[in-house]
């Protein structure tokens, strides 16, 4: 569950069973009896609800009608003064590369690139303002997060810059 706490500006998840706190950006417990243990990262995609339903029509979603008087559309961190510039992180083994959306927006179509020894195809969707990998291999981890957070948690990651023409 969400702890309400931040670790290096990023949300920590709380494990009720062990009382461990988990960093979502490194998929690892940072405190408690499970500190240092890792979670398996599952594929995820940032998209619109309409686009998701088109490809997954049987999907069910939790209702915001919980019986509590709370605005679940309100961002509790909106008043925090930090950049919210999105980027795609791609990891192959210990190799990590950050693809800033500002760079991906400059592309026409997709980008074929290498992370470690893996050739990958990155897609940026201008309409949905998100990026993803095409045919993501199971050995590759990819997700969208704020670029400043990715730089903090993955300081050795290469940052993609579109070649100058």
MARNU-737800 format. One record per residue: residue number from 1; residue in one letter; x, y, z of N, C-alpha, C, O in turn. Coordinates in nm, 2 decimals. Layout:
residues N
[pt NUM A [X Y Z] [X Y Z] [X Y Z] [X Y Z]];
...
This chain:
residues 165
[pt 1 X [0.08 -0.12 0.00] [0.00 0.00 0.00] [0.09 0.12 0.00] [0.21 0.11 0.03]];
[pt 2 X [0.03 0.24 -0.03] [0.11 0.36 -0.04] [0.13 0.41 0.10] [0.04 0.42 0.19]];
[pt 3 X [0.26 0.44 0.13] [0.30 0.48 0.27] [0.27 0.63 0.29] [0.26 0.67 0.41]];
[pt 4 X [0.27 0.71 0.19] [0.27 0.86 0.20] [0.41 0.92 0.22] [0.42 1.04 0.24]];
[pt 5 X [0.51 0.83 0.23] [0.65 0.88 0.25] [0.72 0.89 0.12] [0.69 0.82 0.02]];
[pt 6 X [0.82 0.97 0.11] [0.90 0.98 -0.01] [1.05 0.95 0.03] [1.09 0.97 0.14]];
[pt 7 X [1.12 0.88 -0.06] [1.26 0.85 -0.05] [1.33 0.90 -0.17] [1.30 0.86 -0.29]];
[pt 8 X [1.42 1.00 -0.15] [1.48 1.07 -0.27] [1.37 1.12 -0.36] [1.38 1.10 -0.48]];
[pt 9 X [1.27 1.18 -0.31] [1.16 1.25 -0.38] [1.06 1.14 -0.45] [0.97 1.18 -0.52]];
[pt 10 X [1.08 1.02 -0.42] [0.99 0.92 -0.49] [0.91 0.84 -0.38] [0.96 0.81 -0.27]];
[pt 11 X [0.79 0.81 -0.42] [0.70 0.74 -0.33] [0.75 0.60 -0.28] [0.80 0.53 -0.36]];
[pt 12 X [0.73 0.58 -0.15] [0.76 0.45 -0.10] [0.63 0.37 -0.07] [0.53 0.43 -0.03]];
[pt 13 X [0.63 0.24 -0.10] [0.52 0.15 -0.07] [0.55 0.08 0.06] [0.66 0.06 0.10]];
[pt 14 X [0.44 0.05 0.13] [0.44 -0.01 0.27] [0.39 -0.15 0.26] [0.28 -0.18 0.21]];
[pt 15 X [0.47 -0.24 0.32] [0.43 -0.38 0.33] [0.38 -0.41 0.47] [0.45 -0.41 0.57]];
[pt 16 X [0.25 -0.42 0.48] [0.18 -0.44 0.61] [0.23 -0.57 0.68] [0.25 -0.57 0.81]];
[pt 17 X [0.26 -0.68 0.61] [0.30 -0.80 0.67] [0.44 -0.79 0.74] [0.46 -0.84 0.85]];
[pt 18 X [0.54 -0.73 0.67] [0.67 -0.72 0.73] [0.71 -0.58 0.78] [0.81 -0.56 0.84]];
[pt 19 X [0.62 -0.48 0.75] [0.65 -0.34 0.78] [0.77 -0.29 0.71] [0.84 -0.19 0.75]];
[pt 20 X [0.81 -0.35 0.59] [0.92 -0.30 0.51] [0.86 -0.19 0.42] [0.75 -0.18 0.39]];
[pt 21 X [0.95 -0.09 0.39] [0.92 0.01 0.29] [0.99 -0.02 0.16] [1.11 -0.06 0.16]];
[pt 22 X [0.92 -0.01 0.05] [0.97 -0.05 -0.08] [0.98 0.07 -0.18] [0.89 0.15 -0.19]];
[pt 23 X [1.10 0.09 -0.24] [1.11 0.19 -0.34] [1.06 0.14 -0.48] [1.10 0.03 -0.52]];
[pt 24 X [0.97 0.21 -0.53] [0.91 0.17 -0.66] [1.01 0.18 -0.78] [1.00 0.11 -0.87]];
[pt 25 X [1.10 0.28 -0.77] [1.19 0.30 -0.88] [1.31 0.20 -0.89] [1.36 0.17 -0.99]];
[pt 26 X [1.34 0.14 -0.78] [1.44 0.03 -0.78] [1.39 -0.11 -0.75] [1.46 -0.21 -0.75]];
[pt 27 X [1.25 -0.11 -0.72] [1.18 -0.24 -0.69] [1.25 -0.31 -0.58] [1.28 -0.44 -0.60]];
[pt 28 X [1.29 -0.24 -0.48] [1.36 -0.30 -0.37] [1.32 -0.25 -0.24] [1.28 -0.13 -0.23]];
[pt 29 X [1.32 -0.33 -0.13] [1.29 -0.28 0.00] [1.41 -0.20 0.05] [1.52 -0.24 0.04]];
[pt 30 X [1.38 -0.08 0.11] [1.49 0.01 0.15] [1.50 0.01 0.31] [1.60 0.05 0.36]];
[pt 31 X [1.39 -0.04 0.38] [1.40 -0.05 0.52] [1.32 -0.17 0.56] [1.24 -0.23 0.48]];
[pt 32 X [1.33 -0.21 0.69] [1.26 -0.33 0.74] [1.33 -0.46 0.72] [1.44 -0.46 0.67]];
[pt 33 X [1.27 -0.57 0.76] [1.33 -0.70 0.76] [1.37 -0.74 0.62] [1.45 -0.83 0.60]];
[pt 34 X [1.30 -0.69 0.52] [1.33 -0.73 0.38] [1.42 -0.63 0.30] [1.43 -0.64 0.18]];
[pt 35 X [1.48 -0.54 0.37] [1.57 -0.44 0.31] [1.67 -0.51 0.22] [1.74 -0.61 0.26]];
[pt 36 X [1.68 -0.46 0.10] [1.78 -0.52 0.00] [1.71 -0.63 -0.09] [1.77 -0.66 -0.19]];
[pt 37 X [1.60 -0.68 -0.05] [1.53 -0.78 -0.13] [1.46 -0.71 -0.25] [1.42 -0.59 -0.24]];
[pt 38 X [1.46 -0.77 -0.37] [1.41 -0.71 -0.49] [1.27 -0.78 -0.53] [1.24 -0.89 -0.49]];
[pt 39 X [1.19 -0.70 -0.60] [1.07 -0.74 -0.65] [1.09 -0.77 -0.80] [1.18 -0.72 -0.86]];
[pt 40 X [1.00 -0.86 -0.85] [1.00 -0.88 -1.00] [0.93 -0.77 -1.06] [0.81 -0.74 -1.02]];
[pt 41 X [0.99 -0.70 -1.16] [0.92 -0.59 -1.23] [0.83 -0.65 -1.34] [0.88 -0.73 -1.43]];
[pt 42 X [0.71 -0.61 -1.34] [0.61 -0.66 -1.44] [0.60 -0.55 -1.55] [0.62 -0.43 -1.52]];
[pt 43 X [0.57 -0.59 -1.67] [0.55 -0.50 -1.78] [0.43 -0.40 -1.74] [0.33 -0.44 -1.69]];
[pt 44 X [0.45 -0.27 -1.78] [0.35 -0.17 -1.75] [0.36 -0.07 -1.87] [0.46 -0.06 -1.94]];
[pt 45 X [0.25 0.00 -1.89] [0.24 0.10 -1.99] [0.16 0.22 -1.95] [0.05 0.20 -1.89]];
[pt 46 X [0.21 0.34 -1.97] [0.14 0.46 -1.94] [0.06 0.49 -2.07] [0.11 0.49 -2.18]];
[pt 47 X [-0.07 0.50 -2.05] [-0.16 0.52 -2.17] [-0.29 0.58 -2.12] [-0.31 0.60 -2.00]];
[pt 48 X [-0.38 0.61 -2.21] [-0.51 0.66 -2.17] [-0.60 0.54 -2.14] [-0.58 0.43 -2.19]];
[pt 49 X [-0.71 0.57 -2.07] [-0.80 0.46 -2.04] [-0.87 0.42 -2.17] [-0.89 0.30 -2.18]];
[pt 50 X [-0.90 0.51 -2.25] [-0.97 0.47 -2.38] [-0.88 0.38 -2.47] [-0.93 0.28 -2.52]];
[pt 51 X [-0.75 0.41 -2.48] [-0.66 0.33 -2.56] [-0.64 0.19 -2.49] [-0.64 0.09 -2.56]];
[pt 52 X [-0.64 0.19 -2.36] [-0.62 0.06 -2.29] [-0.74 -0.03 -2.32] [-0.73 -0.15 -2.35]];
[pt 53 X [-0.86 0.03 -2.30] [-0.99 -0.05 -2.32] [-1.00 -0.10 -2.46] [-1.06 -0.20 -2.49]];
[pt 54 X [-0.95 -0.02 -2.56] [-0.95 -0.07 -2.70] [-0.88 -0.20 -2.72] [-0.93 -0.29 -2.79]];
[pt 55 X [-0.76 -0.22 -2.65] [-0.68 -0.34 -2.67] [-0.72 -0.44 -2.56] [-0.68 -0.56 -2.57]];
[pt 56 X [-0.78 -0.40 -2.45] [-0.81 -0.49 -2.34] [-0.96 -0.46 -2.29] [-0.98 -0.41 -2.18]];
[pt 57 X [-1.05 -0.50 -2.38] [-1.19 -0.46 -2.35] [-1.25 -0.52 -2.22] [-1.35 -0.47 -2.17]];
[pt 58 X [-1.20 -0.63 -2.18] [-1.25 -0.70 -2.06] [-1.20 -0.64 -1.93] [-1.23 -0.69 -1.82]];
[pt 59 X [-1.11 -0.54 -1.93] [-1.05 -0.49 -1.81] [-1.15 -0.42 -1.72] [-1.24 -0.35 -1.76]];
[pt 60 X [-1.13 -0.45 -1.59] [-1.22 -0.39 -1.49] [-1.13 -0.29 -1.41] [-1.01 -0.32 -1.39]];
[pt 61 X [-1.18 -0.19 -1.36] [-1.11 -0.09 -1.28] [-1.17 -0.07 -1.15] [-1.29 -0.08 -1.13]];
[pt 62 X [-1.09 -0.03 -1.05] [-1.15 0.00 -0.92] [-1.23 0.13 -0.93] [-1.19 0.22 -1.01]];
[pt 63 X [-1.33 0.14 -0.85] [-1.42 0.25 -0.85] [-1.37 0.36 -0.75] [-1.31 0.32 -0.65]];
[pt 64 X [-1.38 0.48 -0.78] [-1.34 0.59 -0.69] [-1.46 0.61 -0.59] [-1.44 0.69 -0.50]];
[pt 65 X [-1.57 0.54 -0.61] [-1.68 0.55 -0.51] [-1.66 0.46 -0.40] [-1.71 0.35 -0.39]];
[pt 66 X [-1.57 0.50 -0.31] [-1.53 0.42 -0.20] [-1.61 0.43 -0.07] [-1.59 0.36 0.03]];
[pt 67 X [-1.69 0.53 -0.07] [-1.77 0.56 0.06] [-1.70 0.67 0.14] [-1.75 0.71 0.24]];
[pt 68 X [-1.58 0.71 0.10] [-1.50 0.81 0.17] [-1.51 0.94 0.09] [-1.51 0.94 -0.04]];
[pt 69 X [-1.52 1.05 0.16] [-1.53 1.19 0.09] [-1.39 1.23 0.06] [-1.33 1.31 0.13]];
[pt 70 X [-1.34 1.18 -0.06] [-1.20 1.21 -0.10] [-1.20 1.23 -0.25] [-1.26 1.15 -0.32]];
[pt 71 X [-1.12 1.33 -0.29] [-1.10 1.35 -0.43] [-0.98 1.27 -0.48] [-0.87 1.31 -0.47]];
[pt 72 X [-1.01 1.15 -0.54] [-0.90 1.07 -0.58] [-0.83 1.12 -0.71] [-0.73 1.06 -0.75]];
[pt 73 X [-0.88 1.22 -0.77] [-0.82 1.28 -0.89] [-0.72 1.39 -0.85] [-0.65 1.44 -0.94]];
[pt 74 X [-0.72 1.42 -0.72] [-0.63 1.53 -0.67] [-0.49 1.47 -0.65] [-0.47 1.37 -0.59]];
[pt 75 X [-0.39 1.54 -0.70] [-0.25 1.49 -0.68] [-0.20 1.55 -0.55] [-0.18 1.67 -0.53]];
[pt 76 X [-0.17 1.46 -0.45] [-0.13 1.50 -0.32] [0.01 1.57 -0.32] [0.05 1.63 -0.22]];
[pt 77 X [0.09 1.55 -0.43] [0.22 1.60 -0.44] [0.23 1.72 -0.53] [0.34 1.77 -0.56]];
[pt 78 X [0.12 1.78 -0.57] [0.11 1.89 -0.67] [0.19 2.01 -0.62] [0.24 2.09 -0.70]];
[pt 79 X [0.19 2.03 -0.49] [0.25 2.15 -0.44] [0.40 2.14 -0.42] [0.47 2.24 -0.39]];
[pt 80 X [0.45 2.02 -0.44] [0.60 2.00 -0.43] [0.67 2.07 -0.54] [0.63 2.06 -0.66]];
[pt 81 X [0.78 2.14 -0.51] [0.85 2.22 -0.61] [0.96 2.13 -0.67] [1.08 2.15 -0.63]];
[pt 82 X [0.92 2.05 -0.77] [1.03 1.97 -0.84] [0.97 1.95 -0.98] [0.85 1.94 -1.01]];
[pt 83 X [1.07 1.93 -1.07] [1.04 1.91 -1.21] [0.96 1.78 -1.23] [0.99 1.68 -1.16]];
[pt 84 X [0.87 1.78 -1.33] [0.79 1.66 -1.36] [0.81 1.63 -1.51] [0.71 1.60 -1.58]];
[pt 85 X [0.93 1.63 -1.55] [0.96 1.60 -1.69] [0.97 1.45 -1.71] [1.06 1.39 -1.65]];
[pt 86 X [0.88 1.38 -1.79] [0.89 1.24 -1.81] [1.00 1.19 -1.90] [1.05 1.26 -1.99]];
[pt 87 X [1.04 1.06 -1.87] [1.13 0.99 -1.95] [1.11 0.84 -1.94] [1.04 0.80 -1.85]];
[pt 88 X [1.16 0.77 -2.04] [1.15 0.62 -2.04] [1.29 0.57 -2.00] [1.39 0.61 -2.05]];
[pt 89 X [1.28 0.48 -1.90] [1.41 0.41 -1.85] [1.40 0.27 -1.91] [1.30 0.20 -1.91]];
[pt 90 X [1.51 0.23 -1.97] [1.53 0.10 -2.03] [1.65 0.03 -1.97] [1.76 0.09 -1.97]];
[pt 91 X [1.63 -0.09 -1.91] [1.74 -0.16 -1.85] [1.76 -0.30 -1.91] [1.66 -0.37 -1.92]];
[pt 92 X [1.88 -0.33 -1.94] [1.92 -0.46 -1.99] [2.03 -0.50 -1.90] [2.14 -0.46 -1.91]];
[pt 93 X [2.00 -0.60 -1.81] [2.10 -0.64 -1.71] [2.14 -0.51 -1.62] [2.05 -0.45 -1.56]];
[pt 94 X [2.27 -0.48 -1.62] [2.32 -0.37 -1.54] [2.33 -0.24 -1.62] [2.36 -0.13 -1.57]];
[pt 95 X [2.29 -0.25 -1.75] [2.30 -0.13 -1.84] [2.16 -0.06 -1.84] [2.06 -0.12 -1.86]];
[pt 96 X [2.17 0.07 -1.82] [2.05 0.15 -1.81] [2.06 0.27 -1.90] [2.17 0.33 -1.92]];
[pt 97 X [1.95 0.30 -1.97] [1.95 0.42 -2.06] [1.82 0.50 -2.04] [1.71 0.44 -2.03]];
[pt 98 X [1.83 0.63 -2.03] [1.72 0.71 -2.01] [1.69 0.79 -2.14] [1.77 0.85 -2.20]];
[pt 99 X [1.56 0.78 -2.18] [1.51 0.84 -2.30] [1.42 0.96 -2.26] [1.30 0.93 -2.24]];
[pt 100 X [1.47 1.08 -2.25] [1.38 1.20 -2.22] [1.27 1.22 -2.33] [1.30 1.21 -2.45]];
[pt 101 X [1.15 1.24 -2.28] [1.04 1.26 -2.38] [1.08 1.38 -2.47] [1.04 1.38 -2.59]];
[pt 102 X [1.14 1.48 -2.42] [1.18 1.60 -2.50] [1.27 1.56 -2.62] [1.25 1.62 -2.73]];
[pt 103 X [1.35 1.46 -2.60] [1.43 1.41 -2.72] [1.35 1.32 -2.81] [1.36 1.33 -2.93]];
[pt 104 X [1.26 1.23 -2.75] [1.18 1.14 -2.83] [1.08 1.22 -2.91] [1.04 1.17 -3.02]];
[pt 105 X [1.03 1.33 -2.86] [0.93 1.42 -2.94] [0.99 1.47 -3.07] [0.92 1.49 -3.17]];
[pt 106 X [1.12 1.48 -3.08] [1.19 1.53 -3.20] [1.20 1.42 -3.31] [1.23 1.46 -3.42]];
[pt 107 X [1.17 1.30 -3.28] [1.19 1.19 -3.37] [1.07 1.19 -3.47] [0.96 1.23 -3.43]];
[pt 108 X [1.09 1.13 -3.58] [0.98 1.10 -3.68] [0.97 0.95 -3.67] [1.05 0.88 -3.73]];
[pt 109 X [0.86 0.91 -3.61] [0.84 0.76 -3.60] [0.92 0.70 -3.48] [0.92 0.76 -3.37]];
[pt 110 X [0.97 0.58 -3.50] [1.03 0.51 -3.39] [1.18 0.53 -3.39] [1.24 0.59 -3.48]];
[pt 111 X [1.24 0.48 -3.29] [1.39 0.48 -3.27] [1.44 0.34 -3.24] [1.39 0.27 -3.15]];
[pt 112 X [1.54 0.30 -3.32] [1.60 0.17 -3.30] [1.74 0.21 -3.23] [1.81 0.29 -3.29]];
[pt 113 X [1.76 0.15 -3.12] [1.88 0.19 -3.04] [1.93 0.06 -2.97] [1.87 -0.04 -2.97]];
[pt 114 X [2.05 0.07 -2.90] [2.10 -0.04 -2.83] [2.12 0.00 -2.68] [2.16 0.11 -2.65]];
[pt 115 X [2.08 -0.09 -2.60] [2.11 -0.08 -2.45] [2.18 -0.21 -2.42] [2.13 -0.32 -2.44]];
[pt 116 X [2.31 -0.20 -2.37] [2.39 -0.32 -2.36] [2.40 -0.39 -2.49] [2.43 -0.32 -2.59]];
[pt 117 X [2.38 -0.52 -2.50] [2.39 -0.59 -2.62] [2.26 -0.61 -2.69] [2.25 -0.69 -2.78]];
[pt 118 X [2.16 -0.54 -2.64] [2.02 -0.56 -2.69] [1.98 -0.45 -2.79] [1.99 -0.33 -2.75]];
[pt 119 X [1.93 -0.49 -2.91] [1.88 -0.39 -3.00] [1.73 -0.37 -2.96] [1.66 -0.47 -2.95]];
[pt 120 X [1.68 -0.25 -2.95] [1.55 -0.22 -2.90] [1.48 -0.12 -2.99] [1.55 -0.03 -3.05]];
[pt 121 X [1.35 -0.13 -3.00] [1.27 -0.03 -3.08] [1.19 0.05 -2.98] [1.10 -0.01 -2.91]];
[pt 122 X [1.21 0.18 -2.97] [1.14 0.27 -2.88] [1.03 0.35 -2.96] [1.06 0.40 -3.07]];
[pt 123 X [0.91 0.35 -2.91] [0.80 0.42 -2.98] [0.76 0.54 -2.89] [0.74 0.52 -2.77]];
[pt 124 X [0.74 0.66 -2.95] [0.69 0.77 -2.87] [0.55 0.81 -2.94] [0.54 0.83 -3.06]];
[pt 125 X [0.45 0.82 -2.85] [0.32 0.85 -2.90] [0.29 0.99 -2.86] [0.27 1.03 -2.75]];
[pt 126 X [0.29 1.08 -2.97] [0.26 1.23 -2.94] [0.12 1.25 -2.88] [0.11 1.34 -2.80]];
[pt 127 X [0.03 1.18 -2.93] [-0.11 1.20 -2.89] [-0.13 1.17 -2.74] [-0.19 1.24 -2.67]];
[pt 128 X [-0.07 1.05 -2.70] [-0.09 1.01 -2.56] [0.03 1.06 -2.47] [0.02 1.05 -2.35]];
[pt 129 X [0.13 1.12 -2.54] [0.24 1.18 -2.47] [0.31 1.08 -2.38] [0.33 1.10 -2.26]];
[pt 130 X [0.34 0.96 -2.44] [0.41 0.86 -2.36] [0.50 0.77 -2.46] [0.49 0.78 -2.58]];
[pt 131 X [0.59 0.70 -2.40] [0.68 0.62 -2.47] [0.67 0.47 -2.42] [0.64 0.45 -2.31]];
[pt 132 X [0.71 0.38 -2.51] [0.71 0.24 -2.48] [0.81 0.17 -2.57] [0.85 0.22 -2.67]];
[pt 133 X [0.84 0.04 -2.54] [0.92 -0.04 -2.63] [0.82 -0.13 -2.71] [0.72 -0.17 -2.66]];
[pt 134 X [0.86 -0.15 -2.83] [0.79 -0.25 -2.92] [0.84 -0.39 -2.89] [0.97 -0.41 -2.89]];
[pt 135 X [0.76 -0.48 -2.87] [0.80 -0.62 -2.85] [0.90 -0.64 -2.74] [1.01 -0.69 -2.77]];
[pt 136 X [0.87 -0.59 -2.63] [0.97 -0.58 -2.52] [1.01 -0.72 -2.47] [0.92 -0.80 -2.43]];
[pt 137 X [1.13 -0.76 -2.48] [1.18 -0.89 -2.44] [1.16 -0.91 -2.29] [1.17 -0.80 -2.22]];
[pt 138 X [1.14 -1.02 -2.24] [1.12 -1.05 -2.09] [1.24 -1.01 -2.01] [1.23 -0.98 -1.89]];
[pt 139 X [1.36 -1.01 -2.08] [1.48 -0.98 -2.01] [1.51 -0.83 -2.00] [1.61 -0.78 -1.94]];
[pt 140 X [1.42 -0.75 -2.05] [1.44 -0.60 -2.05] [1.33 -0.54 -1.96] [1.21 -0.57 -1.97]];
[pt 141 X [1.38 -0.44 -1.88] [1.28 -0.37 -1.79] [1.27 -0.23 -1.85] [1.37 -0.17 -1.89]];
[pt 142 X [1.15 -0.18 -1.86] [1.13 -0.05 -1.92] [1.00 0.01 -1.85] [0.90 -0.05 -1.83]];
[pt 143 X [1.02 0.14 -1.81] [0.90 0.21 -1.75] [0.93 0.36 -1.76] [1.04 0.41 -1.78]];
[pt 144 X [0.82 0.43 -1.74] [0.82 0.58 -1.75] [0.82 0.64 -1.61] [0.75 0.59 -1.52]];
[pt 145 X [0.90 0.74 -1.59] [0.91 0.81 -1.46] [0.96 0.95 -1.49] [0.99 0.98 -1.60]];
[pt 146 X [0.97 1.03 -1.38] [1.03 1.17 -1.40] [1.18 1.16 -1.42] [1.25 1.08 -1.35]];
[pt 147 X [1.23 1.23 -1.51] [1.37 1.22 -1.55] [1.47 1.25 -1.43] [1.57 1.18 -1.41]];
[pt 148 X [1.43 1.35 -1.35] [1.52 1.38 -1.23] [1.53 1.27 -1.13] [1.63 1.24 -1.08]];
[pt 149 X [1.41 1.20 -1.12] [1.42 1.08 -1.03] [1.50 0.97 -1.09] [1.58 0.90 -1.02]];
[pt 150 X [1.49 0.95 -1.22] [1.56 0.84 -1.28] [1.71 0.87 -1.27] [1.79 0.78 -1.25]];
[pt 151 X [1.75 1.00 -1.29] [1.89 1.03 -1.28] [1.95 1.01 -1.13] [2.06 0.97 -1.12]];
[pt 152 X [1.86 1.03 -1.04] [1.90 1.01 -0.90] [1.92 0.86 -0.87] [2.01 0.82 -0.80]];
[pt 153 X [1.82 0.78 -0.91] [1.82 0.64 -0.88] [1.92 0.56 -0.97] [1.96 0.45 -0.93]];
[pt 154 X [1.94 0.61 -1.09] [2.03 0.54 -1.18] [2.14 0.64 -1.23] [2.14 0.68 -1.35]];
[pt 155 X [2.23 0.68 -1.15] [2.32 0.79 -1.18] [2.42 0.74 -1.29] [2.48 0.83 -1.36]];
[pt 156 X [2.44 0.62 -1.31] [2.53 0.57 -1.42] [2.46 0.55 -1.55] [2.53 0.51 -1.65]];
[pt 157 X [2.33 0.58 -1.56] [2.26 0.55 -1.68] [2.30 0.65 -1.79] [2.32 0.77 -1.77]];
[pt 158 X [2.31 0.60 -1.91] [2.34 0.69 -2.03] [2.21 0.77 -2.06] [2.10 0.71 -2.04]];
[pt 159 X [2.22 0.89 -2.10] [2.10 0.97 -2.13] [2.10 0.99 -2.29] [2.19 1.05 -2.34]];
[pt 160 X [1.99 0.94 -2.35] [1.98 0.95 -2.49] [1.97 1.10 -2.54] [1.89 1.17 -2.48]];
[pt 161 X [2.04 1.13 -2.64] [2.03 1.26 -2.71] [2.02 1.23 -2.86] [2.10 1.16 -2.91]];
[pt 162 X [1.92 1.29 -2.92] [1.90 1.27 -3.07] [2.02 1.33 -3.14] [2.06 1.44 -3.11]];
[pt 163 X [2.08 1.26 -3.23] [2.20 1.31 -3.31] [2.16 1.44 -3.38] [2.05 1.45 -3.43]];
[pt 164 X [2.25 1.53 -3.38] [2.23 1.66 -3.45] [2.24 1.64 -3.60] [2.32 1.55 -3.64]];
[pt 165 X [2.16 1.70 -3.68] [2.17 1.69 -3.82] [2.23 1.80 -3.89] [2.25 1.80 -4.01]];
